Amino acid sequence: MKRLFAIFLGVLFLASCDSEHEGYVISGSIKGEPENGTMVFLKTTDSVNQLVDVDTATVENGLFSFNGSQDEPKMHYLFVDKVRGNAPIIVENGIIDVEFQKDSIGFAKVKGTEQNELFMDFLTESRILSDRARSMQNDMRTAAQQRDTATVAALREEFMEFQEDAKNFNIDFAKNNPNAFVSVLVVGNLLATKALPVDEIRELYEGLSPEMKATEPGKKIGEQLENLKSTEVGAVAPDFSAPTPTGDVLALNDVTSNAKLTLVDFWAAWCKPCRAENPNIVSVYKKYHEKGFDVLGVSLDNKAEHWTNAIESDGLEWNHISNLQRFQDPIARLYNINAIPAAFLLDENGVIVARDLRGPALEEKVAEILGKS
């Protein structure tokens, strides 16, 4: 129920874009009588989406300011010392005005530059949708507590309609605002959540302006869409190599060349759904390995001991490789992996014949193919 709702909520906390001004000035005003000397922090996110400090300022008579230069606009966040929450703001070259109440920083008003004006337009409608969702969820919780099954069922249907409305809002915004950085974020979220078929997402992406495609997240989406072409069913799986637990380097082709059918399994020791699926893969492996079925585990762990302990604990007797870089792993990026478990079933020619088969579906497909060989 929450996946599509997260599409527009998630956009409140990401970013990047374009402007012609030589530098930026953020002019802030806080209402609610903040003490003079209160610290204000300007932060952004790094390549792994962790917050990093950019600059600090102090409040004097309710005012603060930041200045600098931004080659490409990017989402930043304003934090105030001892105040809960933050204010998302697209830092781009130009004069940016920010105003908020001390106790409601998340509802800051940002204006002065094109991308922030578009961002505010997007947030206005998003917050209306958010309020609508919260109201339905509260009503559903109350109905469930009262064991009112009829009302719960009706509200679930209403929430499904809401999810469609939320998705359509995002789609329409991206279509109608090809020059908005928020549109890039919307397309990225639709891709990450698999809320639309890839062909439709590709169409939305192609509708973005060249400037938006050239932004950092725009380039990433383009790369992901290109990678998806090479990892669709019917495509020859891209080759790769990485270290094994013993430090040797093993390539995908080294495994597929000796098998009739190979499962490339993206997993990690910390991934509970992956660990829950491992017994099923073990069962299929033991049953069909001598008939030509093999597995190559690609771990997205970042600690070798966790990786190797999980291999031993779960009895995973097949080949394993990992760069120990979590989702920054170049193999994960090559295969456009943003969630695990994820798996690709390859035939003897390295052609992808199925994706993300779990439980009985995996054995059924393996039995079907090997039964014909």
C-alpha positions as CSV (number, residue, x, y, z in Angstrom):
1,M,0.0,0.0,0.0
2,K,2.9,2.4,0.7
3,R,5.1,1.8,-2.4
4,L,3.5,4.4,-4.8
5,F,2.9,6.7,-1.9
6,A,6.7,6.7,-1.3
7,I,7.2,7.9,-4.9
8,F,6.3,11.5,-4.1
9,L,7.2,11.5,-0.4
10,G,10.7,10.1,-1.3
11,V,11.2,13.1,-3.7
12,L,11.2,15.4,-0.6
13,F,14.6,14.1,0.3
14,L,16.8,13.8,-2.9
15,A,18.2,16.0,-5.8
16,S,20.3,18.2,-8.5
17,C,19.7,20.8,-11.7
18,D,20.9,23.9,-13.7
19,S,21.2,27.7,-13.6
20,E,23.1,30.6,-15.3
21,H,23.9,32.7,-12.2
22,E,27.6,32.9,-11.0
23,G,26.9,31.9,-7.4
24,Y,24.2,31.4,-4.9
25,V,23.0,33.3,-1.9
26,I,20.6,31.6,0.6
27,S,18.8,34.2,2.6
28,G,16.9,32.7,5.5
29,S,14.3,34.0,7.9
30,I,13.1,32.0,11.0
31,K,10.0,33.0,12.8
32,G,9.3,31.9,16.4
33,E,12.0,33.9,18.2
34,P,15.1,31.7,17.8
35,E,17.9,32.7,20.1
36,N,20.8,34.8,18.6
37,G,23.7,32.5,17.9
38,T,21.6,29.5,17.1
39,M,23.4,27.3,14.5
40,V,22.0,26.5,11.1
41,F,23.5,23.7,9.1
42,L,23.5,23.3,5.4
43,K,23.9,19.6,4.4
44,T,23.6,17.4,1.3
45,T,24.0,13.7,0.5
46,D,27.0,11.8,-0.8
47,S,27.2,9.0,-3.4
48,V,25.7,6.5,-1.0
49,N,22.9,8.9,0.1
50,Q,24.4,9.7,3.5
51,L,24.2,13.3,4.8
52,V,27.4,15.3,4.7
53,D,28.0,18.8,6.1
54,V,28.4,21.7,3.5
55,D,28.4,24.9,5.6
56,T,27.2,26.5,8.9
57,A,25.7,29.8,9.8
58,T,24.4,31.5,12.9
59,V,21.0,33.2,13.5
60,E,21.0,36.9,14.3
61,N,17.6,38.6,14.8
62,G,15.9,35.7,13.1
63,L,18.0,35.9,10.0
64,F,20.8,33.7,8.6
65,S,22.6,33.3,5.2
66,F,24.8,31.1,3.1
67,N,26.7,31.8,0.0
68,G,28.8,29.9,-2.5
69,S,28.9,28.5,-6.0
70,Q,27.2,25.4,-7.3
71,D,28.3,24.0,-10.7
72,E,25.1,22.0,-10.9
73,P,22.0,22.5,-8.7
74,K,21.6,19.8,-6.0
75,M,19.2,19.1,-3.2
76,H,20.4,20.3,0.1
77,Y,18.8,20.4,3.6
78,L,18.7,23.1,6.2
79,F,18.9,21.9,9.8
80,V,18.5,24.2,12.9
81,D,20.2,23.2,16.1
82,K,17.8,21.7,18.6
83,V,15.0,21.8,16.1
84,R,13.4,18.6,14.8
85,G,13.2,18.1,11.0
86,N,14.8,19.9,8.1
87,A,13.9,22.0,5.1
88,P,14.7,20.5,1.7
89,I,16.1,23.1,-0.8
90,I,17.6,22.9,-4.2
91,V,20.8,24.8,-4.1
92,E,21.4,26.4,-7.5
93,N,23.2,29.6,-8.5
94,G,20.9,32.6,-7.8
95,I,19.3,34.3,-4.9
96,I,17.3,31.8,-2.8
97,D,14.9,33.0,-0.1
98,V,13.9,30.6,2.6
99,E,11.3,31.3,5.3
100,F,9.9,29.0,8.0
101,Q,8.5,28.8,11.5
102,K,10.9,27.5,14.1
103,D,8.6,24.6,15.0
104,S,7.6,23.6,11.4
105,I,10.8,23.7,9.4
106,G,9.6,21.0,7.1
107,F,7.0,23.4,5.7
108,A,9.6,26.1,4.7
109,K,8.7,28.4,1.8
110,V,11.5,28.5,-0.8
111,K,11.5,30.9,-3.7
112,G,13.7,33.0,-5.9
113,T,15.1,30.5,-8.4
114,E,13.3,28.6,-11.1
115,Q,14.0,25.1,-9.8
116,N,12.9,26.0,-6.2
117,E,9.7,27.6,-7.5
118,L,8.9,24.4,-9.4
119,F,9.9,22.3,-6.3
120,M,7.4,24.3,-4.2
121,D,4.6,23.7,-6.8
122,F,5.3,20.0,-6.6
123,L,5.4,20.0,-2.8
124,T,2.1,21.8,-2.6
125,E,0.2,19.1,-4.4
126,S,2.3,16.3,-2.8
127,R,1.3,17.5,0.7
128,I,-2.4,17.5,-0.3
129,L,-1.9,13.9,-1.4
130,S,0.0,13.1,1.8
131,D,-2.8,14.5,4.0
132,R,-5.3,12.5,2.1
133,A,-3.3,9.3,2.6
134,R,-2.8,9.9,6.3
135,S,-6.5,10.5,6.7
136,M,-7.3,7.2,5.0
137,Q,-4.7,5.3,7.0
138,N,-6.0,6.7,10.3
139,D,-9.6,5.8,9.3
140,M,-8.4,2.3,8.4
141,R,-6.6,1.9,11.7
142,T,-9.7,3.0,13.7
143,A,-11.9,0.6,11.7
144,A,-9.5,-2.3,12.3
145,Q,-9.5,-1.6,16.0
146,Q,-13.3,-1.7,16.0
147,R,-13.2,-4.9,13.9
148,D,-15.3,-3.1,11.2
149,T,-14.3,-5.4,8.3
150,A,-16.6,-3.8,5.8
151,T,-15.2,-0.4,6.4
152,V,-11.6,-1.7,6.3
153,A,-12.4,-3.4,2.9
154,A,-13.9,-0.2,1.5
155,L,-11.0,1.9,2.7
156,R,-8.5,-0.5,1.1
157,E,-10.3,-0.1,-2.2
158,E,-10.2,3.7,-1.7
159,F,-6.5,3.6,-1.0
160,M,-5.8,1.6,-4.2
161,E,-7.5,4.4,-6.1
162,F,-5.5,6.9,-4.2
163,Q,-2.3,5.1,-5.2
164,E,-3.3,5.4,-8.8
165,D,-4.0,9.1,-8.3
166,A,-0.6,9.6,-6.7
167,K,1.2,7.8,-9.6
168,N,-0.7,9.8,-12.2
169,F,0.2,13.0,-10.4
170,N,3.9,12.1,-10.7
171,I,3.6,11.1,-14.3
172,D,1.7,14.2,-15.3
173,F,4.1,16.5,-13.5
174,A,7.1,14.9,-15.3
175,K,5.3,15.2,-18.6
176,N,4.2,18.8,-18.1
177,N,7.4,20.0,-16.6
178,P,10.3,18.6,-18.7
179,N,12.6,21.4,-17.5
180,A,12.0,20.7,-13.8
181,F,14.7,19.0,-11.8
182,V,11.8,17.5,-9.7
183,S,10.7,15.7,-12.9
184,V,14.1,14.0,-13.0
185,L,13.6,12.8,-9.4
186,V,10.1,11.6,-10.3
187,V,11.3,9.5,-13.2
188,G,14.1,8.1,-11.0
189,N,11.6,7.1,-8.3
190,L,9.3,5.5,-10.8
191,L,12.2,3.5,-12.1
192,A,13.5,2.5,-8.7
193,T,10.0,1.4,-7.4
194,K,9.1,-0.3,-10.7
195,A,5.8,1.5,-10.6
196,L,5.6,1.6,-14.4
197,P,6.8,-0.7,-17.2
198,V,10.3,0.1,-18.4
199,D,9.1,1.3,-21.8
200,E,6.8,3.9,-20.2
201,I,9.6,5.1,-17.9
202,R,11.9,5.3,-20.9
203,E,9.3,7.4,-22.7
204,L,9.1,9.8,-19.7
205,Y,12.9,10.1,-19.6
206,E,13.1,10.9,-23.3
207,G,10.6,13.7,-22.7
208,L,12.9,15.5,-20.3
209,S,14.8,18.4,-21.5
210,P,18.5,17.9,-22.6
211,E,19.5,20.0,-19.5
212,M,17.7,17.7,-17.1
213,K,19.1,14.6,-18.8
214,A,22.6,16.1,-18.3
215,T,22.2,16.4,-14.5
216,E,23.9,13.9,-12.3
217,P,20.7,12.0,-11.5
218,G,19.6,12.4,-15.1
219,K,22.8,10.7,-16.3
220,K,22.2,7.9,-13.8
221,I,18.7,7.2,-15.0
222,G,20.0,7.1,-18.6
223,E,22.7,4.6,-17.6
224,Q,20.2,2.5,-15.7
225,L,17.8,2.4,-18.7
226,E,20.7,1.5,-21.0
227,N,21.7,-1.3,-18.6
228,L,18.2,-2.6,-18.5
229,K,18.3,-3.2,-22.2
230,S,21.2,-5.6,-21.7
231,T,19.6,-7.4,-18.8
232,E,16.1,-8.0,-20.2
233,V,14.9,-11.5,-20.9
234,G,16.3,-12.5,-24.3
235,A,19.5,-10.5,-24.0
236,V,23.0,-12.0,-23.5
237,A,23.9,-11.3,-19.9
238,P,26.9,-8.9,-19.6
239,D,30.0,-10.6,-18.4
240,F,31.8,-9.5,-15.2
241,S,34.4,-10.7,-12.8
242,A,35.2,-10.2,-9.1
243,P,37.1,-11.7,-6.2
244,T,36.1,-15.0,-4.6
245,P,36.3,-15.5,-0.8
246,T,39.8,-16.8,-1.3
247,G,40.9,-13.8,-3.3
248,D,41.0,-15.4,-6.8
249,V,39.1,-13.6,-9.6
250,L,36.2,-15.4,-11.1
251,A,34.2,-14.4,-14.2
252,L,30.6,-15.1,-15.1
253,N,31.8,-16.8,-18.3
254,D,33.9,-19.2,-16.3
255,V,30.8,-20.5,-14.7
256,T,28.3,-20.5,-17.6
257,S,30.8,-22.2,-19.9
258,N,30.5,-25.4,-17.8
259,A,26.7,-25.3,-17.2
260,K,23.5,-25.8,-19.1
261,L,21.7,-23.4,-16.8
262,T,23.1,-20.8,-14.4
263,L,21.4,-18.7,-11.7
264,V,23.2,-15.4,-11.0
265,D,22.0,-14.6,-7.5
266,F,22.4,-11.1,-6.0
267,W,22.2,-11.4,-2.3
268,A,23.8,-10.4,1.0
269,A,24.2,-11.7,4.5
270,W,22.3,-8.8,5.9
271,C,19.3,-9.3,3.6
272,K,16.6,-11.3,5.4
273,P,14.5,-12.1,2.3
274,C,17.7,-13.4,0.6
275,R,18.6,-15.6,3.6
276,A,15.0,-16.9,3.6
277,E,15.2,-17.8,-0.1
278,N,18.6,-19.6,0.3
279,P,17.2,-22.9,1.4
280,N,15.1,-23.1,-1.7
281,I,18.1,-22.4,-4.0
282,V,20.1,-25.0,-2.1
283,S,17.3,-27.5,-2.7
284,V,17.2,-26.8,-6.4
285,Y,21.0,-26.8,-6.7
286,K,21.3,-30.2,-5.0
287,K,18.5,-31.7,-7.2
288,Y,19.7,-30.4,-10.5
289,H,23.4,-29.7,-10.3
290,E,24.4,-33.0,-11.8
291,K,22.0,-32.3,-14.7
292,G,23.8,-29.0,-15.6
293,F,22.4,-26.4,-13.2
294,D,24.8,-24.1,-11.4
295,V,24.7,-20.9,-9.3
296,L,26.9,-17.9,-9.0
297,G,26.3,-15.9,-5.9
298,V,27.1,-12.1,-6.1
299,S,27.2,-10.7,-2.6
300,L,26.4,-7.1,-1.9
301,D,27.9,-7.3,1.6
302,N,30.6,-4.8,2.7
303,K,32.3,-7.0,5.3
304,A,34.1,-10.2,4.3
305,E,33.5,-12.1,7.5
306,H,29.7,-11.5,7.3
307,W,29.7,-12.7,3.7
308,T,31.8,-15.9,4.3
309,N,30.0,-16.7,7.6
310,A,26.6,-16.6,5.8
311,I,27.9,-18.8,3.0
312,E,29.0,-21.5,5.5
313,S,25.9,-21.0,7.7
314,D,23.4,-21.4,4.8
315,G,25.3,-24.2,3.1
316,L,25.8,-22.4,-0.2
317,E,28.1,-24.8,-2.0
318,W,28.4,-23.0,-5.3
319,N,30.8,-20.3,-6.5
320,H,30.7,-16.8,-4.9
321,I,32.1,-13.4,-5.7
322,S,31.9,-9.9,-4.2
323,N,33.5,-6.5,-4.4
324,L,32.2,-5.8,-0.8
325,Q,30.7,-2.5,-1.9
326,R,27.0,-3.1,-1.3
327,F,24.9,-1.3,-3.9
328,Q,27.9,0.6,-5.2
329,D,29.3,-2.7,-6.5
330,P,30.0,-2.3,-10.2
331,I,28.3,-5.6,-11.0
332,A,25.1,-4.4,-9.2
333,R,25.3,-1.2,-11.2
334,L,25.9,-3.1,-14.4
335,Y,22.7,-5.1,-13.8
336,N,20.8,-2.1,-12.4
337,I,20.3,-3.8,-9.0
338,N,18.7,-1.4,-6.4
339,A,17.0,-4.1,-4.3
340,I,17.7,-7.7,-3.4
341,P,17.2,-10.6,-3.7
342,A,17.5,-10.3,-7.5
343,A,18.3,-13.2,-9.8
344,F,18.9,-13.9,-13.5
345,L,18.6,-17.4,-15.0
346,L,20.9,-17.9,-18.0
347,D,21.0,-20.7,-20.6
348,E,24.1,-22.4,-21.9
349,N,24.7,-19.5,-24.3
350,G,24.5,-16.9,-21.5
351,V,21.1,-15.7,-22.7
352,I,18.7,-14.5,-19.9
353,V,15.7,-16.8,-19.9
354,A,14.0,-15.6,-16.7
355,R,14.4,-13.1,-13.9
356,D,13.7,-13.0,-10.2
357,L,12.2,-16.5,-9.9
358,R,11.7,-17.5,-6.3
359,G,10.2,-20.4,-4.4
360,P,8.5,-23.1,-6.5
361,A,8.8,-20.9,-9.6
362,L,12.5,-21.4,-9.7
363,E,12.4,-25.2,-9.7
364,E,9.6,-25.3,-12.2
365,K,11.6,-23.3,-14.7
366,V,14.8,-25.2,-14.1
367,A,12.9,-28.5,-14.5
368,E,11.2,-27.2,-17.6
369,I,14.5,-26.2,-19.3
370,L,16.7,-29.1,-18.2
371,G,14.0,-31.5,-19.0
372,K,14.2,-30.5,-22.7
373,S,18.0,-30.7,-22.8
